[in-house]
């Protein structure tokens, strides 16, 4: 599942004019290309911080993610068989297929996402989402 989101960015004219120059010189195909490449470079530079956050959540027995997190039937069955409750937190999109409602209700204790959770109304109500 690969999707994009539109983001609005405010820049001063000096910065924007330099980006436009690099686009006109062929270094980037357009402003969006420049912004995307710049963002990826900064994220790569900060990778240790992001990985550290993932490790911190693991120490609390939470699953943590950035991007898209899809609950699977196998994952939920394993948790139910082990008598464990799942806690997931992160940034992005968490997805629970409505065919997994019974497993989800039995096994998911908490979902905390800065972004969106796609699931049935029944699961949303159970987890306290509006």
Buried (B, 14 or more C-beta within 10 A) or exposed (E): EEEEEEEEEEEEEEEEEEBBEEBEEEEBEEBBBBBEEEEEEEEEEEEEEEEEBBEEBEEEEBBBBBEBBEBEEEBBBEBBEEEEEBBBBBBBBBBBBEEBBEBBBEBBEEBEBEBEBBBBEEBBEBBEEE
